[in-house]
Amino acid sequence: MSIYLDNAATTPLCPEAKEAMVAALELFGNPSSTHAEGRKAKALVERVRKELAAYLNCLPAEIIFTSGGTEADNWALQASVDVLGVTKLYHSELEHHAVTHMVEALAPKIACEPIPFNEHGDHDLDWLESALAADAASGRKALVSLMHANNEIGNLVDLARLSAMTRAHGAMLHSDTVQTMAHLKLDFAATPLEFAACSAHKFHGPKGVGFAYVKQGTGIQPFIRGGAQERGHRAGTENVVGIAGLGAAFAAAMTNLEADADHMQRVKSHAIEKLRSAFPTVRFNGRSGDVDRSLFTVLNFYVPELHEGGMLNFQLDLQGFCVSGGSACSSGAVGGSHVLGGLKSPGGTRISFSRMTTKADIDAFVHALQNLPKLD
């Protein structure tokens, strides 16, 4: 038996994506070639670009295909400093390492200011607004980088407020939208920002492909050089098969967006109820236990009698349950989750859901927690 509860790390490939990718394998031409075979591949890439732009209410030229969200995040931050003249970067210590590690690399060049947060992981946006007002008054060019939903604790950031705030004070805005892309409806015309990121494998698409949203007119320069692909924004022959899968998975997700969100919300609520009933001492990290203030795909819990000793996730793996102790992108790292550490939590287990997760999966999971074998 194997029950998969690690969808914030990656999701199973959906049938629509697989079918589109198999079909795209026949398009062997290079999209940069002007002959017939190249034009066929180019047509697929541009069709997907236009479809994505329509879903996000932006221009096709603002969608740049990448290897995934990490590349998109790295590009936005580095180019903002090296090309666009940003001298103040507001960030969070709870971000994905795609952002925090780039902040560390940029720190010798500019002022990097962490945004305060409380014990639940809520960021102090009033503090940020005051800081941005001071920057505007002194003529400093600022960039704010805050992820839309935290990948470990599910906390949601008010993207509309952030957008209005940065517009009012002449600052730029980058958001790692990897966890919310194709899960929540995003409208980049109604909620303008300069940069966003997407990874296809977070919504049942293939790994190794995603895109950067880059607002037209920013003046950003390529992060990867060596060719004129992606309208001069990103060198390297496009991953046509991956782009086909991304497009199909995105379309499938958007077609059933509300129904899937409702399903995952009910599964998450069921998990919260079952855990509270089985373990009165349970605590939920961040806002993950508050269904109105967190993303419906993520639940991070801590039960003292289960987590003491640090072997719970290993035991669950032996029982056939795929879960996470933090972000799978750094699962081999020593020292545990920087997010839980930032919240001063003693630990936790993240379970995360997709449209394929069922209440029966949750029931089996909680039953397994209640009947774990004793370790010698």
URHU-V914423 format. One record per backbone hydrogen bond with DSSP energy under -0.5 kcal/mol. NH is the residue of the N-H (numbers start at 0). CO is the residue of the C=O. If there is no record, write none. Layout:
NH|CO ; NH|CO
//
This chain:
2|319 ; 4|2 ; 4|321 ; 6|351 ; 8|5 ; 9|5 ; 10|200 ; 13|203 ; 17|13 ; 18|14 ; 19|15 ; 20|16 ; 21|17 ; 22|18 ; 23|19 ; 24|20 ; 25|22 ; 26|23 ; 27|25 ; 32|29 ; 38|34 ; 39|35 ; 40|36 ; 41|37 ; 42|38 ; 43|39 ; 44|40 ; 45|41 ; 46|42 ; 47|43 ; 48|44 ; 49|45 ; 50|46 ; 51|47 ; 52|48 ; 53|49 ; 54|50 ; 55|51 ; 56|52 ; 57|52 ; 61|58 ; 62|59 ; 63|61 ; 63|211 ; 64|62 ; 65|209 ; 71|67 ; 72|68 ; 73|69 ; 74|70 ; 75|71 ; 76|72 ; 77|73 ; 78|74 ; 79|75 ; 80|76 ; 81|77 ; 82|78 ; 83|78 ; 85|79 ; 86|140 ; 87|140 ; 88|110 ; 89|87 ; 89|142 ; 90|112 ; 94|91 ; 98|95 ; 99|95 ; 100|96 ; 102|98 ; 103|99 ; 104|100 ; 105|101 ; 106|102 ; 108|105 ; 109|105 ; 110|86 ; 111|109 ; 112|88 ; 112|110 ; 113|111 ; 114|90 ; 117|121 ; 120|117 ; 123|115 ; 124|122 ; 127|123 ; 128|124 ; 129|125 ; 130|126 ; 131|127 ; 132|128 ; 133|129 ; 134|130 ; 135|131 ; 136|132 ; 137|133 ; 138|134 ; 138|135 ; 139|134 ; 141|139 ; 142|87 ; 143|171 ; 144|89 ; 145|173 ; 147|175 ; 148|175 ; 149|154 ; 153|149 ; 155|292 ; 156|147 ; 158|156 ; 161|157 ; 162|158 ; 163|159 ; 164|160 ; 165|161 ; 166|162 ; 167|163 ; 168|164 ; 169|166 ; 170|165 ; 171|141 ; 173|143 ; 174|194 ; 176|174 ; 179|176 ; 180|176 ; 181|183 ; 182|179 ; 183|179 ; 185|183 ; 187|55 ; 190|186 ; 193|172 ; 194|172 ; 195|212 ; 196|174 ; 197|210 ; 199|208 ; 201|198 ; 202|199 ; 203|200 ; 204|199 ; 208|205 ; 209|65 ; 210|197 ; 211|63 ; 212|195 ; 213|61 ; 213|211 ; 214|193 ; 217|214 ; 222|232 ; 231|227 ; 231|228 ; 232|229 ; 233|228 ; 234|223 ; 239|237 ; 242|238 ; 243|239 ; 244|240 ; 245|241 ; 246|242 ; 247|243 ; 248|244 ; 249|245 ; 250|246 ; 251|247 ; 252|248 ; 253|249 ; 254|250 ; 255|251 ; 256|253 ; 259|255 ; 260|256 ; 261|257 ; 262|258 ; 263|259 ; 264|260 ; 265|261 ; 266|262 ; 267|263 ; 268|264 ; 269|265 ; 270|266 ; 271|267 ; 272|268 ; 273|269 ; 274|270 ; 275|271 ; 276|272 ; 277|273 ; 278|274 ; 281|278 ; 282|301 ; 284|282 ; 284|299 ; 287|284 ; 289|286 ; 290|288 ; 292|289 ; 294|153 ; 297|294 ; 298|350 ; 300|298 ; 300|348 ; 301|282 ; 305|302 ; 306|302 ; 307|303 ; 309|306 ; 314|310 ; 315|311 ; 316|312 ; 317|313 ; 318|314 ; 319|316 ; 320|315 ; 321|2 ; 321|319 ; 322|320 ; 323|349 ; 327|325 ; 329|326 ; 330|327 ; 332|329 ; 340|336 ; 341|337 ; 342|338 ; 343|340 ; 344|339 ; 348|300 ; 349|323 ; 350|298 ; 350|348 ; 351|4 ; 352|296 ; 356|353 ; 361|357 ; 362|358 ; 363|359 ; 364|360 ; 365|361 ; 366|362 ; 367|363 ; 368|364 ; 369|365 ; 370|366 ; 370|367 ; 371|368
//
